[in-house]
Amino acid sequence: MLYKRYLTGFIALGCLAISACNKYLDITPKGFTILSTVNNYDQWLNDADKLGASATAELNLLADNVDNVNIKVPAVSANELVYTWAPQFNTDLKAAPACWGAHYANINKYNTVLLGIDDATGGTPAAKRALKAEALLGRAFEYFYLVNLYGKPYDPATADKDLGVPFVTSNDVTQQVPGRSTVKEIYDHIIADISTALPDLAKDNSKNRYRGSVPAAYSVLARVYLYMRNYPEASKNAALAIQTGTLSMLDFRTTLPNTVSSLSTRQDAIYSRRLMGYESPDSAFLSSFSKKDLRLALMYSSSDNYSRRGNTTYFPLITNYALQSTNTGTSLPEMKLIIAEAAARATDLTTALTQLNEIRVMRFATADYQPLQSGDQEEVLAWVLRERNNEMPYSGLRWFDMRRLDKEEKMPVVNRYDARGNIIATLPHAAAAYTLKIPVQVLYFNPGMQQN
């Protein structure tokens, strides 16, 4: 049986980078369980260590809200090369390809479910359909990251010509890697897979937010449509995610219980994905907060009241244990901000401000809170975009926001500085670096693949 060869997640790391991998033995290695029952596949999807970490740390290093005061000049380490938007982050052909490898590893696991679940023993047909639906949703979520890393920002005028990534539906790493699909084709696959999954997904995942559900599917669709800049569809699906979910906001005015620390049951999470947050914030980003914003004290450690470059760290693990894990998956605040942005763009400022204020009221002490009020569309939209950055810092989304804002010519030039304040790298408007190069490790084993 095909799925017998896919017993662990690590083998998928090079599923596209190393297409000449040896086949796996059709025997059961000691300490491993063959995927043969519905329960086996269910546990396979419970692997929060692998499947629970979609966004990679590199995404945060690309964004404009991070700083590296002690960067070497010229950049040497992989993280420094990411931070300065180098064409390649690692040229070692034996190394795993950054970003690319992690996402295709997860896709391999989801494909394993899709290809093997029908032959699994035990369980009902409905249980099999539910697991297949979860795998379709999970695979779609991974492709969302890949197409936004290696394909150009979605543009309806060019998406059917712009190259995206290979759409892989096999879990056999010895098979020929397909060519790069277009950006439009990948988005079409994402939407089709989620739409196919919806009827068979669980209605509620509140006991394990890492698992798929109807609200999770709508929330992923909302995020996907946002980055297609299809704001009406984004708002519609965000509202459906909220309406069909059992959700509530975290209230930072109160002491958060330690039980909140688990993203598997966190009340504001919809489709959880975990990343341990540890970043050095950019000074301009820090200045976008009000000093009375409770998020500063809860998530940032500062030795000088957030004033000097390099003296503040985003590290919730030591500042507030309950918020130790950054949710890179979807959440209630994200959905509210999507609705707010769509409303602001449609000049429905009442809705936009209502959604914004429903978040912000829980981010300030009662005595310090002032609701935002304005009749200026551009001002309200700017507030929404600021709130996205403040509410979801280092969730992997800022880089994607920068890409879509750059398409609208709303993204300023971004500079990187050494310890003395000298510019060492620049990301201008319409920079080619907004679309990552295909890793050299991938091209080495797939020489016919076209480079960006």
N, C-alpha and C positions, 0 to 999 in steps of 0.2 A: 504494500500500500504506500502511496506517495508520501503521506504525512509521517510515516515512520522515520523518515530521514530528518525530521525537523523537531528535535527534542529540546533544544535550547535556543535562547534568543541571541546569544553572542555570535552564532554562526552567520546570522543575517547581516551583521555589521558591514560586510563587504559584498552584499548580494548583487550590487551593481558595480562596485569598484573592482571586485575580483571575480570575474565571470568564469574563471577557469578553476574554481574550487573543486576539490574532490567530492564525490558523492558520499553521503553518510551511510554507514553500515546499517543493514537491515536486521540488526540485533539490538537487544535492549542493554545499553551500558549500565553498569552497576551504579545505583543511586538515582537513576532516571526512570520516569514512567512514560510508557508509550501512550500516545494520544489515541485511545480506542473507544472511550465511552463519552457520552454527553457530559458527564461530570468532569472528565479530564479536560474537555474543552472549556467548560465553565471555569475551572481553576486556572487554565491557561490565560483567560481574560482577566483574572484577578491579580495578575502580576503587576502590582503597582510600582515595583522597582524599575521595570522596563517601560511598560505601557503607560505608567502614570507620570511620565516625564517627557512631554512632547516638545515644548520649547527648549532649545539648547542655550547654554550660558553665553555663547557667542552673540546671540541676538541682542543681548543687553549691551555688550561691548561696542556694537556698531552704532548705537543710538547717541543722540546729542545730550542726553541727561546724565552721562557718566564723564568722569575725569580720571586721569592718571598722572599725578604730579611727578612721580618718580620714573617715568618712562625713559628707557634708554634711547639714545639717538646715535645711529639709526636703530629703529625697532629691531628686536632680535627674536623674542619669544613669540609663540603662536598667538597668545592673547594680545601682545603689542601690535602684531601685524593685523589682527582683526580690528583693533581699536583705531588704527590709522588707515583702514580701508585698503590694505594691500591687495594686489590682484590675486595672490595665493597666500593662504594662511600657513601652509606646511607643504614643503616640496619633497618630503621623504616619501618615496613610493611605497614603503612598507607601513606607513602610518594610516590609521583610519581617516577617511575624508571628513573633515569637520562639517557639521550640520547634515550634509548629505547622507553619511553613513548611518547616523542615529535614526533619521526618519525612515529610510528604507529598511532598517532593521525592524522597526515597528510594523511597517507595511508587510514585511515578510511574515510576521506573526499573525497579522489579521488575515492575510491570504491563506495561511495554513488552516485557519478556522473555516474560511469560505470553501476551501477545496476538500476538507475532510469531514465536516460535520454531518453531511448527509449519510455517510457510511458508518457513523458512530453508533455504538450499541447503547441500549438503555435510553430513558428519556422519551418524552412524547414528541410528535411532530411539531407541536407548538413550541416546545423548548428548543428544538433545533432551529426553528425559524427565528426565535428570539436571539439566539447566539449568532446566527448569521447576520441578523439586523445590526447587532452590536458591532460586529466585525466590519460591516459596511460603513457604519458611522465612524468608527475609529480610523479606518483607512482613509476616508474622506478628510478627516481632521489632519492627518499627516500630510496628505497632498496639498492641503491649504498652505501649510508651512513651506513645502518644497516649491510650489509655484510662485510664492511671494518672495522667496529667496533667489531662485535661479531664473525666473521669468520676469519680464518687464511688468511694471504696474499695469493693472487692467485698464485697457482703453478700448471701448467698443469699436472704434474705427480701425484698430490694428490688431486686436486680440486674436483674430483668426490667422494672423501671419506671424506674430511674435512667438518665438520658441519658448516652450515651457520645459517640462521634464519628461522622461520616459514614464509611461503609465504601465506599471508592472502588475499583472494579475496572477502570476505564477509564484510559487515558493521554491522552485527548483533553480538553484543558483548556477547550475550548469547550462541552463538554456540561454539562447542568444538574447542579449538585451535589446528591447525594442528601441526604435529611434525616438527622438524627442517629440512629444506631442506639442501642439500649439497651446498658448495660454488659454484660449477659449475652450479648447478640447478638455484641458484639465479641469477648468471650472465647470464645464458641462458634466464631466464624470462625477465631480464632487456633489453637485446638486442632484444628479440622477441617483447616485448611491444613497444619499440621505433620504430622498423622496421614496425610494424603494424600501428603505429600512423602517420608515415611520410607522406603518400599520402593525408591525410585529415587535416594536420596542415596548419595554415596560412602561407603565404609566408613571411610575415613581421610582426614583433611585436614591431617596433620602437616607437609606441605610448604607449606601455605598455610592458616593457621588462620582467615583472613578468609572463607574459602569454606565452604559448607555441607557437612555430613556427618551420618552417623547419630548419633555422639556429640553433635554440636552441636545436633541436633534434640531429643534427650533432655534436654540441659542447658537449652535454652530452655523446654521443657515444665516442667522442674523449677522454674525461676524463675516461670513463669506460675502454676503451682499454688500456689507459696508465697504469692503475692500474692492468690490466691483464698482463702487460709487453709485450703486443702485439704492438710494436712500429710502424710498418708499417701501421696497421689499425688505430692507434691513429692519426698518421700524416695525413692519407688520409681524415679522418673525420674532423680533425681540419681545413684542407684546404677547405673542402666543407662548413664548418660553416662560414669561412671568405668570400668565394666566393658568397654564397647565402645571406649574410647579408648586411645591410646598416650600416657600422661600421667605426669608425675612432679613432685613439689614442688620449688620453688626453695629451696635451703638457704642461709639468710642467715649461717650460721656459716662459710661458705667464701667465697672471693673469686668473685663472679659474673663470668663471662666477658662481654665486650662483645657477643657474639653473642646474648645473652639480650635485648638491647635491641629486637630486631625481634619484634613481636607476631605476625608471620606464621609464625614457627617456634618461639615460646617454649614450653617443655616443659610449663608448667602451664596454658596457654591452651587452651580448647576451641573457642570461637567468638569470635574476637578482634574488638574494636572499640576504636578509639584515641581518647584525649583527652590532650592535653598538660597535665599536672598543675601548677597554680600557684594555691595558695590560702593564706589566712591562717587558721590553725587557731584555734578557740575554746579558751580556757583550760581550761574544764571537760573538753573532749575530750582535750586534751593530758595532763591529770592522770589520765586513765583508763589511760594506759600506765604500766607499770613503767619506772623510769629505766634499767633494764638491758635493756629491750627493744631488740633490734638494729634494729627498724624505725624507731625515732626517728633514729638516726645515719644510716641509709641513705636516708631520704626527707625529713627535716626539717632545715632550716638554722636554727640558733638562736644569738643573740648573748649569751644569758644562761642557758644550761642549761634552757631551756623554762619559765622561771619567771614572766616578766612579760608581760602582754597586749601583743600586737602585735610582739613581738621574735622570733617564730618564723614561718618560712615553709615550707609544703609545696612543695618544688620539686626533685623527684628528678633533673631534668636536671643540676643543679649539684652535688648531693650524691652521686649514684651514677648514672653514665651508663647502666649496664645497665638501670636501672629508669625511664628517662626518660619512657616512655609509660605512662600509666595505662590498664589494660585495663578498659573499661566493658562488654565482652562477658563471656561466661561463662568460668569457670575451675575448675580442680580444687579450690582452697580454698573457692570458693563452694559447690560441690557437697557438700563435706565438712561445711560449716557448715549447709547445708540438712538433711542427714541428722542432724546433731547437734541442730538445733532441733526437728525432728520427733520425735526420740527423747526429748528432754527433756520435750516437751509430753505424750508418751505414758508418762512416768515410767520410760523405759528409760534410766536414768542411766549405766549402764555403757557403752552405745553412744555416748551423747552425749559423755561424758568421753574416750572413746577417740579419737573424731574430733577433738575440741578439742586434745587433747594431741599428736596426730600433726601438727598444724599448729604448735603452740607450741614443740615441741621444736626446731624449726628456726628459731625467732625469738629464741633466747637462746643465749649462749655456754654450752658444756656445764657449766661451773662455776656458772653463774647459774640454770640451769633447774630448776624445781620443778614436777612434774606437778600438775595440779589434781585435788583429791579432795573429794567431798562426797556426802552422802546426802540433801541438801535440794533438792527439785525446783525451787523458785523461785530458789535460788542458782545452780544449774547453768544454768537458762534465762537468767538475767541474765548469766552468764559468756559464754554463746553469743552473745547480742545484743551484748555489749561487743566480743567478738572479731570479729563481722561488721564493726563500725565501725572497729576497729583494723586488720584485715587488708585491707579493701577501701575505704580512705578515698577520698572524692572520685571514686568510680566511678559516681555518679549514683543509687545505690541508697538512700542514707540517707533522702532525702525520701520515697521509697516505703515504707521501713520505718517512718518516723514516721507515715505515714497509716494503715498497718495496725495499728500499736501504739495509735494514738489510738482506733481502733474498739474496742479491748479495754480502753480507759481506763488504759493503761500508759504514756501519753506525757505527761510533765510540761509545764507552760506554758513556752514559749520566749520570751525577751525579746531585743531588740536594743538596744544601748547606744551613745551617742555617746562622744566622747573623754573626757568627764568622768565617765562612768558613769551618765548619766541614761538612763532607759528612753525609747526613741523609737518602738518598735513592739513589739507583743505578739501571740503566736500562742497563744490559749487552747485548751483541750480542745474538740473538735468544731467548730473554727473553719471558717467557710465558705471561708477561704483555702486549706484543704487541697485544694480542687478549684479549679483555675485557671479564670479567666474566659476565654471564647472571645475571641480577640484582636479589637480593633475593626476591623482591616483585613479580617478574614474577614467580620464582620457587615456591613460597608459594601457588599461585593459580594454578600452573601447575606443580605439583610434579613429573610428569613423564618426564618432559623435562630434557634432558641431559645437565649437566654443562660443561663448557670448562675446 
